[in-house]
Amino acid sequence: MTHERWRPGRKVGRTLYIHRDGEEDGELVGLVDTPELAAAICDAMNVRDSAGAASEEDGTR
């Protein structure tokens, strides 16, 4: 199973990156209007990915 972690960009905070299986350099996913929106998207995607991983492990998916 591939684990993914989303994060906003480090300089401006509006870009979205995804890191797969502990990769140091993330892949650019896109750009949004505000740093707050980028943070909200990353938080939501990380929660979704965590919930999906948990349900795969216990067989409820």
C-alpha positions as a Markdown table, in Angstrom:
| # | Residue | x | y | z |
|---|---|---|---|---|
| 1 | Met | 0.0 | 0.0 | 0.0 |
| 2 | Thr | 1.3 | 3.5 | -0.9 |
| 3 | His | 1.2 | 6.0 | 1.9 |
| 4 | Glu | 0.8 | 9.7 | 0.9 |
| 5 | Arg | 1.2 | 12.9 | 2.8 |
| 6 | Trp | -0.1 | 16.2 | 1.5 |
| 7 | Arg | 1.5 | 19.6 | 2.5 |
| 8 | Pro | 1.3 | 23.2 | 1.4 |
| 9 | Gly | 4.4 | 24.9 | -0.2 |
| 10 | Arg | 7.1 | 26.2 | 2.1 |
| 11 | Lys | 7.6 | 29.7 | 0.6 |
| 12 | Val | 4.2 | 31.2 | -0.3 |
| 13 | Gly | 2.0 | 28.4 | 1.2 |
| 14 | Arg | -0.4 | 28.3 | -1.7 |
| 15 | Thr | 1.0 | 25.4 | -3.6 |
| 16 | Leu | 0.0 | 21.8 | -2.9 |
| 17 | Tyr | 2.5 | 18.9 | -2.8 |
| 18 | Ile | 2.1 | 15.2 | -2.2 |
| 19 | His | 4.8 | 13.0 | -0.7 |
| 20 | Arg | 4.6 | 9.3 | -1.4 |
| 21 | Asp | 6.2 | 6.6 | 0.9 |
| 22 | Gly | 8.6 | 9.0 | 2.7 |
| 23 | Glu | 9.9 | 10.8 | -0.4 |
| 24 | Glu | 11.7 | 13.9 | 0.6 |
| 25 | Asp | 10.8 | 15.9 | -2.5 |
| 26 | Gly | 7.0 | 16.1 | -3.1 |
| 27 | Glu | 5.2 | 16.2 | -6.4 |
| 28 | Leu | 3.5 | 19.4 | -7.2 |
| 29 | Val | -0.3 | 18.9 | -7.3 |
| 30 | Gly | -1.5 | 22.5 | -7.9 |
| 31 | Leu | -1.9 | 26.0 | -6.7 |
| 32 | Val | -4.9 | 27.6 | -4.8 |
| 33 | Asp | -5.9 | 31.1 | -3.9 |
| 34 | Thr | -4.8 | 31.4 | -0.2 |
| 35 | Pro | -2.5 | 29.7 | 2.2 |
| 36 | Glu | -5.5 | 29.0 | 4.5 |
| 37 | Leu | -7.2 | 27.1 | 1.6 |
| 38 | Ala | -4.0 | 25.1 | 0.9 |
| 39 | Ala | -3.8 | 24.1 | 4.6 |
| 40 | Ala | -7.4 | 23.1 | 4.7 |
| 41 | Ile | -7.1 | 20.9 | 1.6 |
| 42 | Cys | -3.9 | 19.3 | 2.9 |
| 43 | Asp | -5.5 | 18.6 | 6.3 |
| 44 | Ala | -8.6 | 17.0 | 4.7 |
| 45 | Met | -6.6 | 14.9 | 2.3 |
| 46 | Asn | -4.3 | 13.6 | 5.1 |
| 47 | Val | -7.3 | 12.7 | 7.2 |
| 48 | Arg | -9.0 | 11.0 | 4.3 |
| 49 | Asp | -5.8 | 9.0 | 3.5 |
| 50 | Ser | -5.4 | 8.0 | 7.2 |
| 51 | Ala | -9.0 | 6.9 | 7.4 |
| 52 | Gly | -8.7 | 4.9 | 4.2 |
| 53 | Ala | -5.5 | 3.2 | 5.4 |
| 54 | Ala | -7.2 | 2.2 | 8.7 |
| 55 | Ser | -10.2 | 0.8 | 6.9 |
| 56 | Glu | -8.0 | -1.2 | 4.5 |
| 57 | Glu | -6.2 | -2.7 | 7.5 |
| 58 | Asp | -9.3 | -3.8 | 9.3 |
| 59 | Gly | -11.1 | -5.0 | 6.2 |
| 60 | Thr | -14.0 | -2.5 | 6.3 |
| 61 | Arg | -13.2 | -0.9 | 2.9 |
